[in-house]
Amino acid sequence: METLIIILAGILVMIATYLFLSKNLIRVILGSAIFSHAAHLLIITMGGLKTGSVPIVGEKPIAYTDALPQALILTSIVIGFAVTALFLVLAYRTYRKVGSDQLDGLRGVRDE
Amino acid sequence: MLSINITMIIPLLVAACLPFLSKKKLPFHIGWFVLAVPIVLFVIISSYIPSIASGSTYLHTIEWIPAYGIHFTTYLDGLSLIFGLLITGIGSLVILYSIYYLSSKESLHSFYLYLLLFMTAMLGVVFSENLFVLYVFWELTSISSFLLIAFWYYRKGSRNGAQKALLITVSGGFSMLTGFIMLYSMTASTSIRDIIASIDQYVDHPLFVPALVLILIGAFTKSAQFPFHIWLPDAMEAPTPVSAYLHSATMVKAGLYLVARFTPIFGGEDLWFWLVSGVGLITMFWGSFRAIRQTDLKALLAFSTVSQLGLIMSLLGLGSIAYHLGVNENSVPFTLATFAALFHLMNHSTFKGALFMIVGIVDHELGTRDIRRLGGLISLMPITFTVALIGSFSMAGLPPFNGFLSKEMFFTAVLNIHQLDLFSLHTWGVLFPIIAWIGSTLTFVYCMIFVFRTFTGPYQAEKLEHEAHEAPIGMLISPVLLAMLVISIFFFPNLLGDYLITPAMQSIFPTFTPSFDLRQPISPWHGWNMEIWMTIGVIILGTLLYRSFRRWKGVYSLFSERWGFNALYENLLEQLETRSSSLTKFYMTGYLRDYLVYIFLFLIIVTGGIFFFTDAFSFDPSGDAPIRAYEWIIVIVMVIAGISILFAKSRVTAILLNSVLGYMIAVLFVLFRAPDLALTQLVVETISTVLFLLCYYFLPEWKKEKTTNRTKITNILISISVGSLFILVALAVNSGTLFETISKYFENAYELAGGKNIVNVILGDFRAFDTMLEVVVLFIAGIGVYSLIQRKVPKEEEKLEDQ
């Protein structure tokens, strides 16, 4: 299972990298969203998969799956969401100001 | 008596007061106030002469950075005394001269501020006993010299000259600093005296020779030695008092001081001998050769300074042989060379200072210093002529002036050398007297040009800006005093020798005393020997060359300006600028994609390279959990959805495919027994999708990307490599567990924190800081989104630059 998920995450990284290298602003943002998916998958895989039960303390003492990566991912999901939201609005503003969503068109000011 | 530490700071303190004085209207020229400083210093330093002559030295320490052994230590011995007297003595005369030279319309307070700053810096260089303090003052001389050369900053020539001087001397300074650091790391001491005492143990140290070469480069750049001499002629754009003071008498001698001071450390090496005396002789020849061609009097004097500095440098090199021979009778001729070097150093300061002041007078009174416009001033400016005659005859080495004595001693030293069976001198040594003799002949020629082209011949009134007349008396005082010194040193050389040079010799040859007599009696007449015949030869051949100058002038066209070191320097600067600019333009394209390519390539090469070379591949699926059929399906769906995003024609398809990915991950989280994650992922994915859709409404439909096939292939290659690298690293990490996880601790959530949901307890209790900051991130993003949307689009402002 771990190997499979790692390969899946690697494929997601490939897709994200390809999107990063594109000229369209939205594709870059989409890439960053996919990239964070890959990161989350990797983190949870590193803690070991399906080694125990849901990490909620019950009546009987049993083995639980690793809870620490889950807490880390939970934090990461929220941060990723915040960044994506900001990026999207930024793209919207850029389009309003420049009139293009092509990265080649964003060349800064001439007297820089 | 004031300690030397305090004495040398006085100019700095006075300099700090000058800006306040400039605010008020002074009833007198501000220079009179400043003049008091070097005179007082000269008196203080002179008061040490008797005790130094009797062999005592003075050491004062003020702690500065004790942790590194860097102390503000001054050491007053014979060598630093000579330099201290030169700096303050000539400084007084130059300031006196400048009072009449500079009109009060100039920004005098900044001029004197720079000059006093320079004076402190120079005194610091000669009195510092600590390597690093010496370096600090050394750089301060470069900086104050830079300020003084560019005093008339509105002239292009001044700015260029100042820049050139700064670049060359500061690069030399850096190399010297490197040498100092090497010395420090060898000997673990920053004190020059301690290093001299212990250097014998370190001669075979691998850093010894690099330190020697680097320190010499520092000395050569400062003292304008071949091929670093090019800054000195350009520094002549400075006001003449500055040229007289810095670029003839003091700053350019800092390199000589350094060589003399470090002779006890490096003196016994043959590399030191060959570099110092070889470069010195080449400089002497080249400087005198180039000086003849100059038509600007100041440029002529600049090259003559270069040549004379080379002469002194070569004498110091010859003197270092004494260290190789050790304390015995054989080394007497070579200690004589050092004696001659110090003697000529003082002589040169006197006559060159006077000559510069003469040029300043000519320039000031006639409005030009071009040799082709001058002539016939002998009867109009008799005093100026007399001083010029004395100065240049002394420079040419004629009796009865002090230059004659030092030139004879120079000949003696070079004649002594080729008999020596050392450093392969028996083959090459014969070149020394020959080059020295030719250099002296050329010196004679330009001295004659200097004095006779300027003062004899036809008077060309129409080419001059002002009517020729004698200079005001105040301007003449300093050169006349220097000229009198030139003559009196000839008649009483031993006074100078006994009181100043012999103690200085003791500081250059500390191991030789007291068993060895370093004193050399100087006699104006020393019989009919080889030296005197050489001088007669110089006079005869020099006169012939001067007479026939027009006929052999063509020689100079062989040395085109295009191939000179100046051209090399200009070219180097220009190339450096254009090359670095084109390099920057080449890779700083301004496209995000290109920078991402660099980043990804770096990642692939460095991480991949390390992975490959350390052979870190490992793959061990034995600990894997089993896979069920529907898990396969989920993964395959995700892969298909992901890849389809790349080919999506419409952006709505792309968003929906992205949310497919997100929801599938939520399902995976369910399978991996992470209920909180699954919940959050579901909610966040939903909101993200809504956001994406909302934004897309305002954005244009995405166009088909116009990329060349080559870019596409590069992109594909990079993405595949990054992905594969990711997989490789993750697999390798997954294959081995190094130690137990710490998560067992968190399973006591109920006992420790009173909660049953372990993940929540971690977020809210064990690691609540993460959560707090994550909330802050969300908050900042919210403010960012709000302000980005609310902020009004400002109207396009027409920029001046864009029109």
Contacts between the chains, C-beta under 8 A, distances in Angstrom:
chain1	res1	chain2	res2	distance
A	1	B	624	5.4
A	1	B	625	4.0
A	1	B	626	6.7
A	1	B	627	5.0
A	1	B	631	7.0
A	2	B	621	7.4
A	2	B	623	7.5
A	2	B	624	4.8
A	2	B	625	6.8
A	2	B	734	5.5
A	3	B	621	5.0
A	3	B	624	5.7
A	3	B	731	6.8
A	3	B	734	7.6
A	4	B	627	5.9
A	4	B	631	7.6
A	4	B	632	7.9
A	4	B	635	5.9
A	5	B	635	7.6
A	5	B	668	7.6
A	6	B	727	5.9
A	6	B	730	4.5
A	6	B	731	5.8
A	6	B	734	6.5
A	7	B	727	5.9
A	8	B	635	5.2
A	8	B	638	6.1
A	8	B	639	6.6
A	9	B	726	7.0
A	9	B	727	7.8
A	9	B	730	6.9
A	10	B	723	4.6
A	10	B	724	6.8
A	10	B	726	4.8
A	10	B	727	3.5
A	10	B	730	7.1
A	11	B	639	5.5
A	11	B	642	6.2
A	11	B	643	7.7
A	11	B	723	6.4
A	12	B	638	7.7
A	12	B	642	5.7
A	12	B	661	7.5
A	13	B	722	6.1
A	13	B	723	4.6
A	13	B	726	4.6
A	14	B	719	4.7
A	14	B	720	5.9
A	14	B	722	6.8
A	14	B	723	3.2
A	14	B	724	8.0
A	15	B	642	4.6
A	15	B	643	6.7
A	15	B	645	6.4
A	15	B	646	6.3
A	15	B	719	7.4
A	17	B	600	6.6
A	17	B	718	6.4
A	17	B	719	3.9
A	17	B	722	4.6
A	17	B	723	6.7
A	18	B	646	6.2
A	18	B	715	5.8
A	18	B	716	6.9
A	18	B	719	4.1
A	19	B	645	7.4
A	19	B	646	7.3
A	20	B	596	5.5
A	21	B	593	5.5
A	21	B	596	5.9
A	21	B	597	6.9
A	21	B	600	8.0
A	21	B	715	4.4
A	21	B	718	6.7
A	21	B	719	7.1
A	22	B	593	7.7
A	22	B	705	6.4
A	22	B	715	7.8
A	23	B	593	6.6
A	23	B	705	5.8
A	23	B	707	7.2
A	24	B	702	5.5
A	24	B	703	7.9
A	24	B	705	6.8
A	26	B	651	6.6
A	26	B	695	7.9
A	26	B	696	7.4
A	26	B	699	6.5
A	26	B	702	6.5
A	27	B	654	7.9
A	27	B	702	7.4
A	28	B	592	7.7
A	30	B	645	6.9
A	30	B	654	6.3
A	30	B	655	8.0
A	30	B	658	6.0
A	33	B	658	6.1
A	33	B	662	8.0
A	33	B	688	6.9
A	34	B	642	6.8
A	34	B	645	7.5
A	34	B	658	6.9
A	34	B	661	6.6
A	37	B	661	5.9
A	37	B	662	6.9
A	37	B	665	5.6
A	38	B	726	7.6
A	40	B	665	6.8
A	41	B	665	6.8
A	41	B	668	7.3
A	42	B	726	8.0
A	42	B	730	5.9
A	44	B	669	7.4
A	44	B	672	5.7
A	44	B	674	6.8
A	44	B	677	7.6
A	45	B	730	7.4
A	45	B	734	6.8
A	46	B	730	7.8
A	46	B	733	6.9
A	46	B	734	6.7
A	47	B	741	7.3
A	47	B	743	7.7
A	48	B	623	7.9
A	48	B	625	7.9
A	49	B	624	7.9
A	49	B	625	4.8
A	49	B	672	5.5
A	50	B	625	4.3
A	50	B	671	7.3
A	50	B	672	6.4
A	50	B	673	6.7
A	51	B	625	7.2
A	52	B	673	7.3
A	53	B	673	6.3
A	54	B	673	4.6
A	54	B	674	7.7
A	54	B	675	5.9
A	55	B	673	7.4
A	55	B	674	7.9
A	55	B	747	7.7
A	55	B	757	7.5
A	55	B	758	4.0
A	55	B	759	5.8
A	56	B	675	7.8
A	56	B	756	5.6
A	56	B	757	5.2
A	56	B	758	6.7
A	57	B	747	7.2
A	57	B	749	5.8
A	57	B	750	4.9
A	57	B	756	4.2
A	57	B	757	7.8
A	57	B	758	6.6
A	58	B	756	7.7
A	64	B	743	7.9
A	64	B	747	5.9
A	64	B	758	6.6
A	65	B	672	6.9
A	65	B	673	4.8
A	65	B	674	7.2
A	66	B	741	5.8
A	66	B	743	4.7
A	67	B	743	5.7
A	67	B	746	5.5
A	67	B	747	7.6
A	67	B	758	4.0
A	67	B	759	5.1
A	67	B	762	6.0
A	68	B	741	7.2
A	68	B	742	7.2
A	68	B	743	4.9
A	68	B	746	6.5
A	68	B	762	6.5
A	70	B	674	4.8
A	70	B	676	6.6
A	70	B	677	5.5
A	70	B	759	4.8
A	71	B	759	5.3
A	71	B	762	4.0
A	71	B	763	5.2
A	71	B	767	6.5
A	71	B	770	7.7
A	73	B	674	7.7
A	73	B	677	5.7
A	74	B	676	6.1
A	74	B	677	6.1
A	74	B	680	5.9
A	74	B	759	6.8
A	74	B	763	6.4
A	75	B	763	7.4
A	75	B	770	5.2
A	75	B	771	6.9
A	75	B	774	4.9
A	77	B	677	7.4
A	77	B	680	5.5
A	77	B	681	6.3
A	77	B	684	5.6
A	78	B	680	7.5
A	78	B	684	7.4
A	78	B	774	5.3
A	78	B	777	7.5
A	78	B	778	6.1
A	79	B	774	5.9
A	79	B	777	5.2
A	79	B	778	7.8
A	81	B	684	4.8
A	81	B	687	7.2
A	81	B	688	6.3
A	81	B	778	7.9
A	82	B	777	5.3
A	82	B	778	4.9
A	82	B	780	7.7
A	82	B	781	3.6
A	82	B	782	7.9
A	83	B	781	6.9
A	84	B	688	6.0
A	84	B	691	7.5
A	85	B	688	7.7
A	85	B	691	5.8
A	85	B	781	5.8
A	85	B	785	5.9
A	86	B	781	4.8
A	86	B	784	5.0
A	86	B	785	6.0
A	86	B	788	7.8
A	88	B	691	5.6
A	88	B	692	6.8
A	88	B	695	4.6
A	89	B	695	7.4
A	89	B	784	7.4
A	89	B	785	4.7
A	89	B	788	4.8
A	89	B	789	6.3
A	90	B	788	6.4
A	91	B	695	6.7
A	91	B	699	6.9
A	92	B	695	5.3
A	92	B	698	5.4
A	92	B	699	6.8
A	92	B	788	7.8
A	92	B	789	7.8
A	93	B	788	5.1
A	93	B	789	7.7
A	95	B	698	6.9
A	95	B	699	5.5
A	95	B	700	7.2
A	96	B	698	7.7
A	96	B	793	6.2
A	97	B	793	6.2
A	100	B	700	8.0
A	101	B	699	5.8
A	101	B	700	6.1
A	101	B	702	7.4
A	102	B	703	7.9
A	103	B	591	7.0
A	103	B	592	5.1
A	103	B	593	6.7
A	104	B	591	6.6
A	106	B	592	7.8
A	107	B	590	6.1
A	108	B	590	6.9
A	109	B	799	7.8
A	110	B	801	7.1
A	110	B	802	6.2
A	111	B	799	6.9
A	111	B	801	4.1
A	111	B	802	7.2
